[in-house]
Amino acid sequence: MPSSVPSFAELLGKCERSAVHLELRDTYAPTDRFEAWRRGERINWEDRASWWHPYDQLIADSVARGVVIRRARIVSEPVTEYIRWEHYVTRENIAAGEQVRWLPRRRSTDVPLPGNDFWLFDDQLLRVHHFSGEGQVVEDEITRDPGTVRLCSTAFAAVWERAVPHHLFHV
């Protein structure tokens, strides 16, 4: 059955001011890129054509039209292998124009957090990710519920304020 949830590209395309993403998991479903990294393969950052993807271009285009895109990750320490890989490939997110920060989980104890990762567009529309235990997205949900939007917006702001910029967070 086709999903009635608009694609990420559609949502970001309609976004006018800001898009924020909060990631709460220490591991997600493995990808081919993650498995290659685990085998010791590394990205040739000098060869942009080899790693620049449509997602990166979508982010770059959105930033160019004035949308501020921020991503915050809450991580356990010591970090998982998957988080070490995410830290490595975050160079791609930053090259596309995202601002990225990291918050050790122990510093988030007193922050009311939602139960799921999410994207919040222009402080009014949420795309919530629901994962399986293995870290695969099983469903995305869209909501404009004011209480849920407020919780997610407040949580993101608190995490962002405490988090460390990518270049200062060492794994």
C-alpha positions in Angstrom: 0.0 0.0 0.0 1.5 3.4 -0.9 2.4 5.8 1.9 0.4 8.9 2.3 3.3 10.6 4.0 4.9 13.2 1.8 8.5 12.5 0.8 11.4 14.2 2.6 12.2 16.1 -0.6 8.6 17.4 -0.7 8.6 18.5 2.9 12.0 20.2 2.6 10.9 21.8 -0.7 8.0 23.5 1.1 10.1 24.6 4.0 10.8 28.3 4.3 12.9 28.9 7.3 14.2 25.9 9.3 14.4 22.2 9.4 15.8 20.4 12.4 16.5 16.7 12.9 16.9 15.0 16.3 18.5 11.5 16.3 18.2 9.5 19.5 19.5 6.0 18.6 23.0 4.5 19.0 22.6 2.3 16.0 20.4 2.1 12.9 20.0 -0.5 10.2 23.3 -1.2 8.4 23.7 0.3 4.9 26.1 -0.7 2.1 28.1 2.4 2.9 28.4 1.4 6.6 29.4 -2.1 5.7 32.1 -0.8 3.3 33.4 1.4 6.1 33.5 -1.6 8.4 35.7 -3.4 5.8 38.1 -0.5 6.0 37.0 1.3 2.8 37.2 5.1 3.2 35.7 8.0 1.2 38.0 10.0 -1.0 36.8 13.4 0.2 38.8 15.0 -2.7 36.6 13.2 -5.3 33.2 14.9 -4.5 31.5 13.2 -7.4 32.1 9.8 -5.7 30.2 10.7 -2.5 27.8 13.6 -3.4 24.3 12.3 -3.5 20.9 13.7 -4.4 20.2 14.1 -0.7 23.3 16.4 -0.4 22.1 18.4 -3.3 18.6 18.8 -1.8 20.2 20.1 1.4 22.5 22.4 -0.4 19.7 23.8 -2.6 17.5 24.4 0.5 20.3 26.1 2.4 21.0 28.3 -0.7 17.4 29.5 -0.6 17.7 30.4 3.1 16.6 27.3 5.0 18.7 26.7 8.1 19.2 23.0 8.6 20.4 21.7 11.9 20.9 18.1 13.1 21.5 17.0 16.7 22.5 13.5 17.8 22.2 12.2 21.3 24.8 9.4 21.8 25.9 7.0 24.5 29.5 6.9 25.4 31.6 5.1 24.6 30.0 5.4 21.2 28.9 2.4 19.1 30.7 1.4 15.9 27.7 2.8 14.0 28.1 6.2 15.7 31.8 6.2 14.9 30.8 5.7 11.2 28.2 8.5 11.4 30.8 10.8 12.8 33.1 10.0 9.9 30.4 10.6 7.2 29.0 13.7 8.9 31.6 15.6 6.8 29.2 15.0 3.9 26.3 16.6 5.8 28.4 19.6 6.7 29.6 20.0 3.1 26.0 20.1 2.0 25.3 22.9 4.5 23.9 21.2 7.6 24.9 22.3 11.0 25.6 19.3 13.2 26.0 18.9 17.0 26.5 15.9 19.3 25.3 15.5 22.9 26.5 12.7 25.2 23.4 11.0 26.5 24.5 11.4 30.1 24.0 15.2 29.6 20.4 14.8 28.5 19.0 13.2 31.6 16.9 16.2 32.6 15.7 17.0 29.0 12.1 15.8 28.2 12.6 13.9 25.0 10.2 12.4 22.5 10.4 8.7 22.0 11.3 8.9 18.4 13.7 10.6 15.9 12.0 13.4 14.0 12.4 16.2 11.5 10.6 19.5 12.4 9.9 21.8 9.5 9.4 25.6 10.1 8.5 24.9 13.8 5.0 23.5 12.7 5.1 20.2 10.9 6.7 17.0 12.3 7.9 14.0 10.4 8.3 11.3 13.1 10.3 8.1 12.3 9.2 4.8 13.9 11.9 2.1 13.9 12.1 -1.6 14.4 14.3 -3.0 17.1 17.0 -3.5 14.4 16.9 0.2 13.5 15.0 0.1 10.2 12.4 2.7 9.6 9.1 0.9 9.6 6.8 3.9 9.3 6.9 7.7 9.1 4.1 9.8 10.6 3.2 13.4 9.9 1.7 15.6 12.6 0.9 19.2 13.3 -0.4 18.4 16.8 0.5 21.5 18.8 1.5 19.6 21.9 3.7 17.2 20.1 5.3 20.0 18.0 6.0 22.0 21.2 7.6 19.0 22.9 9.8 18.2 19.9 10.7 21.9 19.4 11.6 22.4 23.0 13.6 19.1 23.2 15.6 20.0 20.1 16.3 23.5 21.4 17.5 22.1 24.8 19.7 19.5 23.1 21.1 22.0 20.6 22.1 24.4 23.4 24.0 21.7 25.3 25.5 19.8 22.3 29.0 20.1 21.0 29.6 21.2 17.4 30.7 18.4 15.2 34.3 19.5 14.9 34.7 19.5 18.7 33.2 16.1 19.3 35.7 13.3 19.1 34.9 9.7 18.9 
